C-alpha cells in the first residue's frame, strides 16, 4: 500500500495570509490566493486581469478555478487577507479567460455600484495538472 499523505514540505507560501501559495500531490497541483478590486462609485462592475498563479499549470490545460467574495476594506490597499473586515453584500464574483498561467477575476454588485474607495476582496483556489 502506498502512502498518500501530504508531505508538508510540499506546501509553499500563502499560509500566513500572504497573496498566494501552492502544493503538489501526484500529478496534480492545488494553488490558492486572493486579490481585490477598488470600487469607483460609478459602475457595478470590476475586474482584475492577469491574476497569475504562483506556478504555471501544464501547457494546454485549463485548471478549475473556484472563487469566493471576501469582505471589503475602505481606504488603503490591504497587505493581507485578514484586512477584509468590512461587511460587503450583494456582490457576485466569477472568472473568465482561464489559462494554464492566468485568469481574470470579475465582480458585479447586484444593487447599485461598487462603493467608491472600497477594496472588495476575492479568494481563489485553482486545481490542475503539474507542468
N, C-alpha and C positions, 0 to 999 in steps of 0.2 A: 504494500500500500504506500502511495506517495504522500508526502507531507505538503498540503496545500495552504498552510497558514501563511499569512502575510509576514514577510520579513520586514521589520520596522526600518531597517537600513535602506529599504527601497523608497521610503517616503521622503520627498524633497520639498521643502518650503511650504508656506501657507498655513502652518499650524498655529502661528502666533497672531493671526488676523491680518497678515500682510496680503498683498494683492492676489497671489496665486500659488499653486503647488500641484504636485502630481505623484502618482505611484504606478508601478508596473506590476502586473500579475500575469504570468504566462505570456501570451502574445497580445494581451490587451493592456490598455493604459487608461487610467481614470485621472482626469485633471479637473481643477476647480479654481475659482477666483471670484472677484467681484469688481464692479465698475459703477459709474454713476453718470447721470445726465444732469445738466443745470437748466432749470426752467427759466423761461424768459417772460412769462406772463402774457404772451400774445398767441400761443399755439398750444393745442392739447397734445402735440406730437413731439417726440425727442428721439434721437438716435446717436449711438456711438459706433462708428465704423472701425474696422480693422482691429477688433479685440483679438489679440494674439495669444495662443496657448503657450504655456511655458516650454513645451516640446512639441514639434510637429508630429502629426499622425502620419500613417502610411500614405504615400503619394497616391492620389486617385481615390482614396477612401473618403467617406463622409461620416465623421463621428456624430453620435447622437448628443445633442446639446439640450440640456434642461435648464430653464431659468426660473427664478422667482423674484418678486419685488421685495426689496428691503424697505425699511422706513426711510426717512429723509434727514437731512441736516441743513440748517439755514446758515447762510454766511459763507464761510471759507470752505475750501475743498477738504474732504475727510482724509486723514492719514491712515486710518484703518477701519475695518468693517464695524467695529464697536461704536463708532461715532454716529451711526444712523439711528438716532433715538427719538426723533420727532415723528409721530404717527402721520402717515400719508395714506389716504384711502382713495378708492375709486380710480385706480390706475392698473393697467394691464401691461405686462411685459412679454416680449416674444423675440424670436431670432429670425434672420434671413441671411442669405448668402453664406451658408455654412460650407467651409472648405476644410482641407487637411491642416491648414495653418491658422486660419482666422474665421471670425463670424461677425455679424452686425447685430447689436442689441437694439431693440426698439421699445419705446414707452408710449402709451396712449392713455390720457386721462379721460375717463368716460363722462365726466361732468366738468365743464369749464376748461381752463388752460393749466398747463404745468406752472406752478406758482413761481413768480419771479424771485431769483436768488436761491431757491431751494435746490439742493443736490439730492436727487432721488436715486436710491441705490438699487442694484440688481446683483444677485449672486448667480453663479452658473456652475454646472458640472458637465463635463464632456467625456464621453466614453467611446473609445475606438481602438483600431489596430495600431500596434507599435510599428514605427517606420523601419 
